[in-house]
Amino acid sequence: MPGQDKVHVMEMPHASPDVRTRDPLYDQLRVFALSTVVLIHVLAAYLGNRSTADSPDIPLIFDHWLHYAVPLFIFISGALVWGRVRDWSRDGYVSFARKRLMAIAVPYVAWATLYYLLRPMANVAPFPRGVSAILTDYVGLLVNGHVWYHLYFVPMIIVFYAFTPMAHAVLRRSPEALLVALIILRVWFGPQIVAFLEVVTHFDAFSPLLVDVVVHMPYMALGAWYAIRRSRVDQAIGWAWPAAILLGVAMLISRETGFWYPPRPYDRLWQFVLISSSILGLVGLALSVGRHGVQRLMPRKHVLQTVACLSYGAYLLHPLVIYWMRVAVGAIGIGAWWNSALFVGAFFGVALATSIGLTALISRAPGIRRLV
């Protein structure tokens, strides 16, 4: 397909980025999505340490708008995995699945185990009583990704990868058909699908995973649609991006202020359009102004591509950095500084840089480099 990235979204960070075969658009989006995720988790501390009677609550609305971040990661995966439509042989798909599992699941299990051990110390949840109960609790959280607040992304994306051959069967004929079908399933039949699958699986841990999959799968299809139709839509997205972002923001403000918000099930369609408009707006912004910046970065050891390749590891690691930074802030008695926007901005910058830096160090360390 025109403009396709030649590597998958979860490329191992120690692989040298090849600018001749990489599309810089997806690298820009990866870095932006990672930065937004870190900002969301830093803002959680700021929002949790204040009280306000303001209406509208601008910081809270801004935080809610930033939650396009995980759908943007999924959009990228949809473009680079589902959007690379091809005829699978059995051996070809098995090879693809094995490589993806090694690149995604191995780091996930390692970091999820670490976060699980941290849960009592961080006052997330105590360990259940008894070894059997602890193992059951651990396995359940590992399956649904809710060991820590950010890990749900990984089991969900593994499920999407498992659906790749089925998605391609539709995408070869019509990417629009898959996108519309998944939107309809999400909006009008999502709760019923989850309830049915809960009865079929008989495993409570699947319930949160099923909800995440049903809610986010249309963004995977949106990414595939964009990748397949990119040569036809890039020009329009490139000039319409301000309107797309403004539409998303306006829809969010309307919902948050109670000005107007549709009833169920149309509220789910509203949410999808809100986030999708923001994502496509950001894609258009990257198309319009990002490429010149990428060209300036390329002579400097391909900084953008390197950070993009580290994005998965930094995504897994950054909550640990934020947690210990917050512990340090409390220990030295400057917790009141959370009321300062300047402090929040500085905290965000340090947390993002530290997360990327530690990920880079781990990616170069023999024996543990595959953890990121």
C-alpha positions in Angstrom: 0.0 0.0 0.0 1.2 3.6 -0.7 3.0 5.1 2.3 3.0 2.0 4.4 5.5 1.6 7.2 7.5 -1.6 6.7 7.7 -2.5 10.4 5.0 -3.2 12.9 4.0 -0.8 15.7 5.6 -2.9 18.4 9.0 -3.1 16.8 11.8 -4.1 19.3 13.7 -1.0 20.4 17.1 -2.4 19.8 16.4 -2.9 16.1 18.1 -0.2 14.2 15.4 2.0 12.5 15.8 2.1 8.8 14.6 5.5 7.5 14.4 4.2 4.0 11.7 1.7 4.9 9.9 3.6 7.7 7.1 6.1 7.3 7.9 9.0 9.6 4.2 9.7 10.1 3.7 6.7 12.3 6.8 7.4 14.2 5.6 10.9 14.9 2.2 9.5 16.0 3.9 7.0 18.3 6.0 9.6 20.1 3.0 11.9 20.4 0.8 9.1 21.8 3.5 8.1 24.3 3.9 11.7 25.4 0.2 12.1 25.8 -0.1 8.9 27.9 2.6 10.1 30.3 0.9 13.5 30.5 -2.5 11.9 31.4 -0.9 9.9 34.2 0.9 13.0 35.5 -2.2 15.1 35.4 -4.0 12.4 37.5 -1.8 13.5 40.4 -2.6 17.1 39.7 -6.3 16.6 39.4 -6.4 14.4 42.5 -4.7 17.1 44.7 -7.1 20.0 44.1 -10.7 21.0 44.6 -12.7 23.2 42.3 -16.2 24.5 41.9 -15.4 26.0 38.5 -17.8 25.2 35.7 -16.7 24.2 33.2 -13.6 22.6 34.8 -11.1 23.3 32.0 -8.2 21.1 33.3 -10.6 18.2 33.7 -12.0 18.7 30.2 -8.5 18.9 28.8 -7.6 15.6 30.6 -10.6 13.9 29.2 -9.7 15.0 25.7 -6.2 13.6 26.1 -7.7 10.1 26.4 -7.5 9.8 22.6 -4.0 8.5 23.5 -4.6 4.7 23.7 -7.0 4.8 20.8 -4.2 6.5 18.8 -1.8 3.7 19.7 -4.5 1.2 18.5 -5.0 3.3 15.3 -1.3 2.9 14.6 -1.5 -0.8 15.1 -4.5 -1.0 12.8 -2.6 0.9 10.1 0.5 -1.2 10.4 -0.9 -4.7 11.0 -4.5 -4.8 9.7 -3.8 -2.2 7.1 -1.1 -4.3 5.5 -3.5 -6.6 3.8 -2.0 -9.8 2.4 -3.0 -13.4 1.8 -1.8 -15.5 4.8 -0.4 -18.9 4.5 -0.6 -21.0 7.6 3.2 -20.8 8.1 3.2 -17.1 7.4 0.6 -16.3 10.0 2.2 -18.6 12.6 5.6 -16.9 12.0 3.9 -13.5 12.4 2.1 -14.5 15.6 5.3 -16.0 17.1 7.3 -12.8 16.5 4.6 -10.5 17.8 4.1 -12.6 21.0 7.9 -12.5 21.6 8.0 -8.8 21.1 4.9 -8.0 23.1 4.0 -10.8 25.5 7.4 -11.4 27.0 8.0 -7.8 28.2 4.3 -7.6 29.3 4.5 -10.6 31.6 7.8 -9.4 33.1 6.5 -5.9 33.8 3.0 -7.1 34.9 4.7 -9.4 37.4 6.7 -6.5 38.8 3.6 -4.2 39.0 1.7 -7.0 40.7 4.3 -7.3 43.4 4.1 -3.5 43.9 0.3 -3.4 44.3 0.2 -3.7 48.1 3.1 -1.1 48.6 1.3 1.3 46.3 -2.0 0.8 48.1 -3.6 -0.5 44.9 -4.8 -3.8 46.5 -3.5 -6.2 49.1 -2.5 -9.7 48.2 -5.3 -12.3 48.7 -4.8 -14.8 51.5 -3.2 -18.1 50.5 -0.9 -19.0 47.7 -3.7 -20.4 45.5 -5.7 -17.2 45.8 -2.7 -15.1 45.0 -2.0 -17.2 41.9 -5.6 -17.0 40.7 -5.7 -13.3 41.3 -2.4 -12.8 39.4 -3.4 -14.9 36.4 -6.8 -13.1 36.2 -5.2 -9.7 36.2 -2.5 -10.9 33.8 -5.3 -12.0 31.4 -7.3 -8.8 31.4 -4.3 -6.4 31.8 -5.7 -4.6 34.9 -2.6 -5.3 37.1 -1.8 -1.6 36.8 -3.8 1.2 35.2 -2.1 1.1 31.8 -1.5 -2.5 31.1 -4.9 -3.3 29.7 -3.6 -2.2 26.3 -1.4 -5.2 25.8 -3.9 -8.2 26.1 -6.3 -6.2 24.0 -3.8 -5.6 21.2 -2.8 -9.3 21.3 -6.5 -10.2 20.8 -6.6 -7.8 17.8 -3.5 -9.5 16.3 -5.3 -12.8 16.7 -8.2 -11.4 14.6 -5.8 -10.3 11.8 -6.6 -13.0 9.3 -10.4 -12.5 9.8 -10.0 -8.8 9.5 -8.1 -9.1 6.3 -10.8 -11.3 4.8 -13.1 -8.3 5.0 -10.5 -5.6 4.4 -9.5 -7.1 1.0 -13.0 -6.4 -0.2 -14.0 -3.2 1.6 -12.2 -1.5 4.5 -15.3 0.7 4.9 -17.4 -2.4 5.5 -15.2 -3.6 8.4 -15.1 -0.1 9.9 -18.9 0.3 9.8 -19.6 -3.2 11.0 -17.4 -2.8 14.0 -18.9 0.6 14.8 -22.4 -0.9 14.7 -21.3 -3.8 16.9 -19.8 -1.4 19.4 -22.6 1.1 19.5 -25.7 -1.1 19.3 -24.6 -4.5 20.4 -21.5 -4.0 22.5 -23.1 -4.7 26.0 -25.0 -7.8 24.6 -21.8 -9.2 23.1 -19.9 -8.8 26.3 -22.7 -10.4 28.3 -22.9 -13.3 25.9 -19.2 -13.9 25.9 -19.1 -13.8 29.7 -21.6 -16.6 29.8 -19.6 -18.6 27.3 -16.2 -18.2 28.9 -17.2 -18.7 32.5 -14.0 -16.8 33.6 -14.6 -13.6 35.5 -11.2 -12.2 34.5 -12.3 -12.1 30.8 -15.0 -9.6 31.5 -12.8 -6.4 31.7 -10.8 -7.7 28.6 -14.0 -8.3 26.6 -15.2 -4.7 27.4 -11.8 -3.3 26.4 -11.8 -5.2 23.1 -15.4 -4.3 22.1 -14.8 -0.6 23.0 -11.5 -0.2 21.2 -11.7 -2.5 18.1 -13.3 0.2 15.9 -10.1 2.2 16.3 -8.1 -0.7 14.9 -10.4 -0.8 11.9 -10.1 3.0 11.6 -6.3 2.7 11.3 -6.7 -0.1 8.7 -9.1 2.0 6.7 -6.7 5.0 6.8 -3.7 2.9 5.7 -5.6 1.3 2.8 -7.2 4.6 1.6 -4.4 6.8 2.5 -3.4 7.8 -1.0 -7.0 9.1 -1.5 -7.6 10.8 1.9 -4.3 12.3 2.9 -4.8 15.6 1.0 -8.3 16.1 2.6 -7.1 15.2 6.1 -4.0 17.5 5.6 -6.2 20.6 5.1 -9.2 19.6 7.3 -7.2 18.8 10.5 -8.1 22.0 12.4 -11.8 21.4 11.8 -11.5 17.7 12.9 -9.7 18.6 16.1 -12.2 21.4 16.8 -15.1 19.0 16.2 -13.7 16.6 18.8 -13.1 19.3 21.3 -16.6 20.8 20.8 -18.3 17.4 21.2 -16.3 16.8 24.4 -17.2 20.3 25.8 -20.8 19.7 24.9 -20.8 16.4 26.8 -18.8 17.6 29.8 -20.9 20.8 30.4 -24.2 19.0 29.9 -25.0 21.3 26.9 -26.1 18.3 24.8 -25.3 14.7 24.9 -27.2 11.9 23.1 -29.0 9.2 25.0 -28.0 5.5 24.9 -26.9 3.8 22.7 -26.0 6.9 20.6 -23.7 8.2 23.3 -21.3 5.4 22.3 -21.4 6.6 18.7 -20.8 10.2 20.0 -17.8 9.0 21.9 -16.3 7.2 18.9 -16.8 10.2 16.6 -15.3 12.5 19.2 -12.1 10.5 19.6 -11.9 9.5 15.9 -12.1 13.2 14.9 -9.3 14.1 17.3 -7.1 11.2 16.0 -7.6 12.1 12.3 -7.0 15.7 13.2 -3.7 14.9 14.8 -2.8 12.7 11.7 -3.6 15.7 9.5 -1.5 18.0 11.8 1.4 15.6 11.5 1.0 15.4 7.7 0.9 19.2 7.4 3.7 20.4 9.7 5.6 17.3 10.9 7.6 16.2 7.9 9.9 19.2 7.8 10.8 18.6 11.5 11.5 14.9 10.8 13.9 15.9 8.0 15.8 18.1 10.4 16.0 15.3 13.0 17.2 12.6 10.6 20.9 13.7 10.5 20.9 13.6 14.3 21.1 9.8 14.6 17.4 9.5 13.6 16.2 10.7 17.0 12.5 10.5 16.2 12.7 6.9 14.9 14.8 5.9 17.9 12.3 7.3 20.4 9.4 5.7 18.4 11.1 2.3 18.7 11.4 2.8 22.4 7.8 3.8 22.8 6.5 0.3 23.8 9.1 -0.1 26.5 8.6 3.4 27.8 4.8 2.8 27.8 5.3 -0.3 30.0 7.9 1.4 32.3 6.6 5.0 32.8 4.1 4.4 35.6 7.0 3.0 37.7 8.9 6.2 37.1 5.9 8.4 38.0 5.2 6.4 41.1 8.6 6.8 42.6 8.8 10.4 41.6 5.5 11.0 43.4 6.9 9.1 46.4 10.0 11.4 46.3 7.8 14.5 46.1 5.9 13.4 49.2 9.0 12.4 51.1 10.7 15.8 50.7 7.5 17.6 51.7 6.6 19.5 48.5 3.3 17.9 47.8 1.6 21.3 47.8 3.5 22.1 44.6 1.0 19.9 42.7 -1.2 23.0 42.6 1.4 24.7 40.4 1.0 24.3 36.6 4.7 25.0 36.3 5.6 22.1 38.6 3.2 19.8 36.8 4.8 20.7 33.5 8.3 20.1 34.9 7.3 16.8 36.5 5.9 15.7 33.1 9.1 16.6 31.3 11.3 14.8 33.8 9.0 11.7 33.9 8.9 11.4 30.1 12.7 11.9 29.6 13.5 9.5 32.5 11.1 6.8 31.1 12.6 7.1 27.6 16.2 7.2 29.0 15.7 4.1 31.2 14.1 2.2 28.3 17.1 3.1 26.1 19.5 1.8 28.8 17.5 -1.4 29.2 17.4 -2.0 25.5 21.2 -2.0 25.4 21.7 -4.2 28.4 22.6 -7.9 27.6 20.1 -10.3 29.2 17.3 -7.9 29.8 17.1 -6.0 26.5 14.0 -7.9 25.5 12.1 -6.6 28.5 11.5 -3.4 26.4 
